[in-house]
Amino acid sequence: MTEAFQTLGPDDPALPRLLFVANPVLGWRTYSRRLIALLAGRNDLRSHVLWHAPDRASRVLLRHHGGGRPWGIDAILAHQLWLGRAIRQAVRQLAPDLVHFAGHWPAGALAPLPNAPPFTLALDTTRQGTDAERSAPVWRARELAREGMLSRAAAHLFPMSDWAARSLVADQGVTRERVSVAPPAVDLSRFQPPRPHDGPPNILFIGNDFARKGGARLCAWVTGPLAGKCHLHIVSTDPAARVSGTNITAHGSVAQDRLFSDILPQMDMLCLPTRLDMSPNVLAEAAAAGLPAVASRVGGIDELVLDGKTGFVVDRDDEGGFVTALRKLVEAPDLRARMRAAALEHAATSLDATQVYGTVIDRLARLAAASRATEYAA
């Protein structure tokens, strides 16, 4: 188990106390780091951060949205049991006025606590939402019910998309006033302006699950109907992504600093023909870099890529539709320029981390203050 404490903000015992259970897994690592950076600058909260991740052996036992192991243990239930011990210990030690979770399943840790503090959840999907995107459902009725109970018990929920928000209300019975959409957001100051390059237009693919994210399909399009018209750059830790071929460059694993400073500025567009996704951070990063994107119409993607404006959203099984959209961008520099400007505007108005996560923290501060006031009144 990975557990590490960090304290942020003024050391003032009179301030409302927030415990943030941060998550170092996949996109939640980015969310957690950005929220922590903003929490550190607040003077209206006394914040404590607990980095929490199940160890490798426990992760093998868990059922989750991506793997859907039929024999696995529900991660919410596992946190009600052994996986939630460190979270419960932190709550007992700190007595926070509010607990905020990056990723909703660790909140199961609070269920066994008598007089548990109120809690809030950041989430990218619901179980009903991901089941609706699959050819066959993954989650059992009791697991759907368990997640619904957790969602309804939360003081507030911060889904990453309207798509997830609608499921919280329609499928899990959460009242709409307790839901605030907080899309994946980026630090706009980290992105560089585009740099001219020689050769054909560059297409970027980023994804560590090469098959599910559609990397192999994209390689087939670049070496098939789009052959000679573009150059594909692949950023992925997946061994299956070590592809070689004419007009294909596999970069392997790339540190985020290098991705933002060296690779993104030389790209002309991004393509994510994914089979299953929720609200991928990479699409927010593409917008911040001014890259038109071609991506699948799954999950909350059509809220990150504005179809016909900042890129194209294509039905995930429409091979011809993807090729047509990519060809339009490859062959029309003026279209790329218009979509680049629209993507930058979308990032500035809707995907700025300071604005998006600042609003989240404002809500957390109000809830923590109300909880503290209620406790003292009692």
Residue, then its C-alpha position, 0 to 999 in steps of 0.5 A: m500500500t502506498e500511503a504518504f502524508q502532506t500538509l498544505g495551507p496555513d497552520d491555523p487550527a481555527l480553519p476548516r480541515l480538509l483531508f484529500v485522498a489523492n490517487p496516483v493511478l493513471g489520470w487521477r495522478t494528474y488530477s491530484r497534482r493539479l488540485i494539490a498545487l491549488l490547495a497549497g495557495r489557499n488560506d481558507l482551508r487547512s488541507h492534509v493530503l493522503w496519497h493512497a494506492p492499493d499495492r500490486a497484489s491487491r490490484v490483481l484482486l480488484r474488479h474495475h471498469g477497464g478489466g472487469r475481472p469476473w472473479g474479482i472483488d469490488a474495489i468499493l467493498a475492498h475499501q470497506l474491508w482491508l484496503g481502507r484501513a489507512i484512510r480510516q486511520a487518517v480520519r481518526q487522527l486528523a478529524p477532518d471536517l470534510v474528506h475529498f476523494a480522487g476516484h470514488w471507490p476509496a470512499g468505501a473506506l468510510a462506511p465502517l466508521p461511526n460518525a464518519p465526516p461528510f465526503t465528496l467524490a471526483l469521478d470519471t464514470t459510473r458503473q452503469g455508464t461504462d456498462a452502457e458502452r460495452s457489448a456486455p455488462v461487467w457489473r453485477a446488480r449488488e455492485l451497481a447498488r453498492e456504488g449507487m449507495l456510495s454516490r447518494a451518501a456523498a455531500h457533493l460529486f464532481p463528475m468529469s463530464d455531463w455524460a457521467a453526471r446524467s448517469l449519476v442522476a438517472d441511474q443512481g438517484v443522485t439529486r442534480e443540485r449535488v453534482s458539479v461537472a469538473p472536466p479534466a483541466v490543464d495548466l495552460s502555462r506549460f504549453q508551448p506555441p507550435r513550431p514549424h517542421d519539415g515533411p508531411p503533417n504529423i499525427l500524434f497518438i498517446g495511449n498506454d493501452f495500445a489495443r483499446k485506445g486504437g493505436a493498431r487501427l491508426c497504424a493501419w490507416v497511416t500505412g494504408p489509405l493515408a500512406g505518404k500523406c502524413h507521419l504518425h508519432i506514437v507515445s506509449t509505454d505499451p510494448a505493443a506500441r513499438v511499431s516501425g514502418t514508413n512514416i511511423t515513429a514510436h517514441g516509447s514512454v515520454a516524460q510529461d515535460r518533454l511531451f509538452s515542450d518538445i513533441l506537442p509543438q511539432m504535431d499538427m493533430l491528435c487521433l484517439p480512435t479508442r474503443l472504451d474511454m471516459s474523459p481522457n486527459v490527453l484530449a484536454e492536453a491536445a486542446a491546450a496545445g492547439l491540436p485539432a483532435v479526431a476521437s471516438r464518440v464514447g463516454g464524455i469525449d464529445e465534450l472535450v472535442l467539439d465536433g466540427k469545431t475543434g476536431f471531429v468525433v467519429d463513431r468508434d467502429d466507423e473506420g471510413g469515418f476516421v480516415t475521412a476526418l484525418r484526410k480532411l485535416v491532413e489535406a487542408p492547412d486552413l482547416r487545421a489552422r481554424m480548428r487550432a484556434a478553436a481548440l485553444e479558445h476551448a482550452a482557455t474558456s473550459l479546460d483551465a486548471t486554475q478555473v476548473y479546480g479553483t471552483v472545485i476547491d471553493r465548493l470544498a471550502r464551503l462544505a468543510a466550513a458548513s460541516r465545522a459550523t454544524e459540529y460546533a453548534a452540536 
